[in-house]
Every structure is written in structure tokens, then in C-alpha cells.
Amino acid sequence: MEPIRLIEVKKEIFSDNNNCAQNIRANLKQKNVSLVNLMASPGSGKTSLILQTINRLKREVNIAVVEADIESLVDSEKVAGAGVKAIQINTGGACHLDAVVVQKALDNINLEEYDLVFVENIGNLVCPAEFDIGERFKVMILSVPEGDDKILKYPLMFSVCDVLIINKIDYLPDEGFDPARLRERALRLNPNIQIFEISCRTGADVDVWCNWLRDHIK
């Protein structure tokens, strides 16, 4: 009997992805452009956060947005309506973005004209956490209605992110969400994570997040 040959597809996929991501990161660094990989569950407020950030920073920071979705142009149309360049990626069912797809989107942006590029990843707390897309910052959003136990179910997402944004604090108090408990768990898992508690609906403390972002991209 012939020996069985093992082909490690996942390892090869990650290797190719990481090489592409490193090229993206090097190119953006050379051009002094910050790429923010925004990840969250569907409905947590990714597009709302981007729009709130655009409204506060667009007069001093040149912003472009790469929108990823299974279908539709809904979020891209909102971003374009705010006066910002938007590139839409429709994945047709894929549950995450990889560096190769992001590179194709960046090829449609004159990066010399921008300081900041948001990538709104697919709504998912699993696969996006595994793929480096060449970002400078990984940012995740957790909304109050989702519950504070998401960190127990999806620890990888919390452990790889630079920033955790707790959105929809206007829903507090909520028996299913304890911000202090979430903060304690997050810092135990990822001591360097930055945590912001905001409401995109009311605008509460969005300025605190924007000030942090402004300081770090400059």
C-alpha cells in the first residue's frame, strides 16, 4: 500500500494570506496610511461607528472605507452619502475577508490621498479573528444586547484585538450585561486591549474613541 500523503491546506492558506498581509502593511506604512479592521457580530453597530467617526474626523483626516457584505450595497451607500469614498466587497457567502481580497479593494483606492482606511469585515466573531488583512489596528464591537458572556464563547476575537468598543450603552442597565465584568474578563485575556463604552445612537462618548484614533493614526 502506498504511503498516505498529508496536504495541510489550512497551513498553506494561512501562509499565503500572511505574506500578502505583510506586503499590505509595509505598503501602507510607507504611505503613512492606517488600516483599521473593524469586526463584530451583525447588527452590533459597525457601520454606525464608521459614520460617527467620519462625522467627527473627516475635516482633518482623509478617510476611505472598504465595506464587506454577503450581498447588497446598503452600507456603502450610507458611507458614500457621508461624503467618503467607499469600495464594496460582496463575498457571496464567504464568512470573512482575507488579505488577497482586501488588496484587490485597496488597488481601487489612491492611497496617496488618504490617512485612514476602515475595513468593515463580515459580521462574524469567529473567522475574521483568524485572518490578518494587513491592518494596523484590529477593532471589535460588542453591543449591550449581545450579552457580556460573548467573551467566554469567542475568546480568540477578544484576545487578538487592539480595541474593544462596547456599543449601545444607552440600553443599560441590562441584567444580561455587566460592563465591569466584561472589562475584567477582557483585560485578563488581553491586558493591552483598549476599551471604550459608547452609544452610536446618542453619540455618548464617541468623541473619546475618536480622540484615541486621531492620536494613534498621527
Secondary structure, 3 states (H helix, E strand, C coil): CCCCCCCCHHHHHHHHHHHHHHHHHHHHHHHCCEEEEEEECCCCCHHHHHHHHHHHHCCCCCEEEEEEECCCCHHHHHHHHCCCEEEEEECCCCCCCCHHHHHHHHCCCCHHHCCEEEEECCCCCCHHHHCCCCCCEEEEEEEHHHCCCHHHHCHHHHHHCCEEEEECHHHCCECCECHHHHHHHHHHHCCCCEEEECCCCCCCCHHHHHHHHHHHHC
